[in-house]
Amino acid sequence: MQEDKHRQLHVDFELTNNINTAERMMRGLPGVPSLIIHQVINLLGYKYLSENAKNNNEKDLGYELNEDLYYENLLINKGNVIDTLKEGIEQITQDNNNIQAADVFYDLFDLVNFEIFNDNDAWLQLIEITEKLCSETMATIGETIIFLTKHISSIEGKRRDGFKPTEDIIKLITANQKDVKNIYDPFADEATLLAEIGNRIKVENYYGQHPNKTNCALAKMTLLANDVNYKNIFIKCNDIMEFVNWNVKFDLCVSIPPFGRRIKLNENDERFKYSTPRKSEVAYLSDMFYNLDYEGTIKMIVPNGVLFSAPDRRILQVLVDNELISSIIGLPGGIFDSTAIPTALLIINRNPNEKGIYYLNLRDAETKRELKKRVISIVDIDKYVSLLSNREEQELISKIATIDDICENDYNLSINRYVDLEILEAIDIEKTILNIKEIKKELKQVDEELNTKLGGLLN
């Protein structure tokens, strides 16, 4: 654990230094910074696929790439970069009799823009930036792509569709998590959450959906570059409002969905038989519960309002009555780069083996901000992960609430209903009465002295 933490600190430091240099190198290139970084991400993906083809030429990779089109040739044949890149992309994404391979690769490089970046010198500069990001770092190409995806969100400085997972969130989600055969994110975004979970625990198949084609292409690129074989990638361009028959149940469902998005759902949709959600986060929860395997788990970030919102109380009541909610972890504001609203990690087990709901309050935990990041990190996060893993109660931090406790609070799941936020000292009534009498005596004496002085002034 300590070794992983040490490595992560080094990777963050190295990539932060490299991106600062890379941003200076971007000056003069056409397009906004996010568009430029998207070209770099695709070059990183091309580099990964080239190295993969070179080192695993006998494996079923789902694509082919001739040696003369490898990424290294872009560095050698500097006068012919655009033609080489176009031909290589076409070969990787060409129609394939393998339906699964075609689904993964056909739109993989849709973000490459040869219209705006239409001259050889621009691509040479982009390649130079790509090489800089890969230099003097122990980060893999996959980790670099995840870093850049999060960086785009940071430089835009505004709320996008969803929120990017932090290292702390990944640690909390993977705490005590067994190996996973099928993982599912109903709002996969660019699959950074799926990929980072897969880099910590063993995952076989990755499923996800997103309504935006750009995000779906980036999601597939992210997973491929993090060493996921195309046979294990199932990403669909689809909105939560439309039903998808995945033909499989999932043993882990995870998501950081958009908050507060108003949606209109089909009331006859079987996913929403317990309630018809008014907002998207509850719709994603219902979708995950519907697709969850009998032994499966849901781990989902929700805004604090979901824990006590009256319109959403019905589905929460179903979950509580059936003792399916395992844990609720309150997160500090600022842990996501585009919102400061209170959030919580909700953990649901389809076949629970614990009694009561374990509450862990991290909202008042000590935090810090480092490496010019917009998001904060939790000091001593490993201590809190240990508390969560062992469901250990600690004063002012964690507590197990019984189902009777929840029912008495009318199914209000707010953390402050169950975890004391401060220690109330016992009041000594007799001592307090004596103190009050003493104070009154002192006040009376002050009044007498004041009246005497005022009388002397008036005479």
Order of alpha helices (4+ residues) and beta strands (2+ residues): alpha-alpha-alpha-alpha-alpha-alpha-alpha-alpha-beta-alpha-beta-alpha-beta-beta-alpha-beta-alpha-beta-beta-beta-beta-beta-alpha-beta-alpha-alpha
